[in-house]
Amino acid sequence: MGKIFYLTLGWCAVALGLLGVILPVLPTTPFLLIAAFAFGNSSPRARAWLIDHAHFGPAIRDWEERGAISRRAKTLAVSMMALVFVISLILGAPWWVLLLQASLMGAGAAFVLTRPD
């Protein structure tokens, strides 16, 4: 795929990651990891900016070097999953939606919790 595609993907992922800072139901880090990958295939300068960023860089470096997720990020991720499930219960979501949410978020939580700190 072309350099323009990866550059566009990278900046779209950064935009979604920035939205995730504001919206608790949208994860930030996965989008920034996608951006780092895309910039690695298109723009060394943009990748360096992202990796050296004071707020976003440490999480990306931890993931790339050790596959690690910080304890704070784990707590936040699992808490948000639980909150979304509780809201779904309160709003009276159908049983199949609750089952699907529990299955998918349970798998996501298990993945997050089994990564090194």
C-alpha positions as CSV (number, residue, x, y, z in Angstrom):
1,M,0.0,0.0,0.0
2,G,1.1,3.5,-0.6
3,K,2.7,6.1,1.5
4,I,-0.3,8.4,1.3
5,F,-2.6,5.6,2.5
6,Y,-0.5,5.0,5.6
7,L,-0.1,8.7,6.3
8,T,-3.8,9.2,6.0
9,L,-4.5,6.2,8.2
10,G,-2.0,7.5,10.8
11,W,-3.6,10.9,11.1
12,C,-7.1,9.5,11.2
13,A,-5.9,7.2,14.0
14,V,-4.4,10.2,15.9
15,A,-7.7,12.1,15.5
16,L,-9.7,9.1,16.9
17,G,-7.1,8.7,19.7
18,L,-7.6,12.4,20.6
19,L,-11.3,11.9,20.7
20,G,-10.7,9.0,23.0
21,V,-9.1,11.4,25.5
22,I,-12.4,13.2,25.8
23,L,-14.9,10.3,25.3
24,P,-14.5,7.6,27.9
25,V,-16.1,4.9,25.7
26,L,-13.5,5.4,22.9
27,P,-10.1,3.9,23.7
28,T,-7.1,6.1,23.0
29,T,-4.1,3.8,23.1
30,P,-5.1,1.3,20.4
31,F,-5.6,4.2,17.9
32,L,-2.2,5.6,18.8
33,L,-0.6,2.2,18.3
34,I,-2.2,2.1,14.8
35,A,-0.9,5.6,14.2
36,A,2.6,4.6,15.2
37,F,2.5,1.6,12.9
38,A,1.1,3.7,10.0
39,F,3.6,6.5,10.5
40,G,6.4,3.9,10.6
41,N,5.3,3.0,7.0
42,S,4.9,6.5,5.8
43,S,6.5,9.3,7.8
44,P,9.5,8.9,10.2
45,R,9.0,12.5,11.3
46,A,5.4,11.9,12.3
47,R,6.3,8.7,14.0
48,A,9.1,10.4,16.0
49,W,6.6,13.2,17.0
50,L,4.2,10.5,18.3
51,I,6.8,8.4,20.1
52,D,8.4,11.4,21.7
53,H,5.1,13.0,22.8
54,A,5.1,13.6,26.5
55,H,1.6,12.0,27.1
56,F,1.2,9.4,24.4
57,G,4.8,8.3,23.8
58,P,5.4,6.3,27.0
59,A,2.4,4.0,26.4
60,I,3.4,3.4,22.8
61,R,7.1,2.7,23.8
62,D,6.0,0.3,26.6
63,W,3.8,-1.6,24.1
64,E,6.4,-1.8,21.4
65,E,9.2,-2.8,23.7
66,R,7.5,-5.2,26.1
67,G,3.9,-5.6,25.2
68,A,3.1,-3.8,28.4
69,I,0.1,-1.8,29.6
70,S,0.4,0.4,32.6
71,R,-1.5,-0.5,35.8
72,R,-3.4,2.8,35.5
73,A,-4.4,2.1,31.9
74,K,-5.5,-1.4,32.9
75,T,-7.6,-0.1,35.8
76,L,-9.2,2.6,33.6
77,A,-9.9,0.2,30.7
78,V,-11.6,-2.5,32.9
79,S,-13.5,0.1,34.9
80,M,-14.9,1.7,31.7
81,M,-15.9,-1.8,30.4
82,A,-17.7,-2.4,33.7
83,L,-19.4,1.0,33.6
84,V,-20.7,0.4,30.1
85,F,-22.1,-2.9,31.1
86,V,-23.8,-1.4,34.2
87,I,-25.3,1.4,32.0
88,S,-26.6,-1.3,29.6
89,L,-28.2,-3.1,32.5
90,I,-29.8,0.1,33.9
91,L,-31.1,1.0,30.4
92,G,-32.7,-2.4,30.0
93,A,-30.7,-3.8,27.1
94,P,-32.0,-7.1,25.7
95,W,-30.4,-10.2,27.2
96,W,-28.6,-11.1,24.0
97,V,-26.9,-7.7,24.0
98,L,-25.9,-8.1,27.6
99,L,-24.5,-11.6,26.8
100,L,-22.6,-10.3,23.8
101,Q,-21.2,-7.4,25.8
102,A,-20.2,-9.6,28.6
103,S,-18.5,-12.0,26.3
104,L,-16.6,-9.4,24.2
105,M,-15.7,-7.1,27.1
106,G,-14.7,-10.1,29.2
107,A,-12.3,-11.3,26.5
108,G,-11.0,-7.7,26.2
109,A,-10.5,-7.4,29.9
110,A,-8.8,-10.7,30.1
111,F,-6.4,-9.6,27.4
112,V,-5.6,-6.3,29.0
113,L,-5.2,-7.8,32.5
114,T,-2.8,-10.5,31.3
115,R,-0.3,-8.0,29.7
116,P,2.7,-7.1,31.8
117,D,2.7,-3.8,33.8
